[in-house]
């Protein structure tokens, strides 16, 4: 992984190295001019192996799937906006992929670019100490990751689930898959709807649903008893 940072002002010809100008039609703020961005990309592009990305709150949402696709690219150019953003001919003319890191507006594209860089870099073989960790992380298989614990086995009265101390690898794998399904169902049901589930996953999901129905019924009973 080789990362280079460039200043758009290097592709200006005027004395003050101006990269922005007032918006046509009036209104607040300044807009990044097409010239410096096009010239920068013309110079930095390495032929067809370059993918140009424009960071923008109006772009497609950045996701783990997108990080995986970008990790397979040879060369990325990430264009970071400022002020009111880029003249719209920049993403259009450069056939850039517009990427958003979320439904909020930041001051500039530098932090979004770092988010993309970090998510992509950790997927490149050799970057993480144990490459399997990125394969079990949340979103890698369409689900949130199972809960994780470390020593001590009991802390402030809270015990680590006993199966994790059992040394039974098959039981641990089953428990982890089931808890990943439970957690995704509770916190991100939208992911669960889209996830590709195996036959075993279907059984685990049914168990989770049964357990939740039983626990809801028990809670209701407790409330009724408390009311009496
Ligand atoms: N006027 C723009 C709009 O309403 O869509 C917002 C411009 S923002 C203040 C300035 C720059 O920050 C953008 O050009 C973009 O590069 C970056 N930026 C801000 N929020 C972002 C987000 N959620 N995702 C990606 N980039 C973002």
Boltz pocket constraint, residues with backbone or C-beta under 6 A from the ligand:
constraints:
  - pocket:
      binder: B
      contacts: [[A, 54], [A, 55], [A, 56], [A, 57], [A, 58], [A, 79], [A, 80], [A, 81], [A, 82], [A, 83], [A, 84], [A, 85], [A, 86], [A, 99], [A, 100], [A, 101], [A, 102], [A, 103], [A, 104], [A, 105], [A, 106], [A, 107], [A, 108], [A, 109], [A, 110], [A, 112]]
      max_distance: 6.0
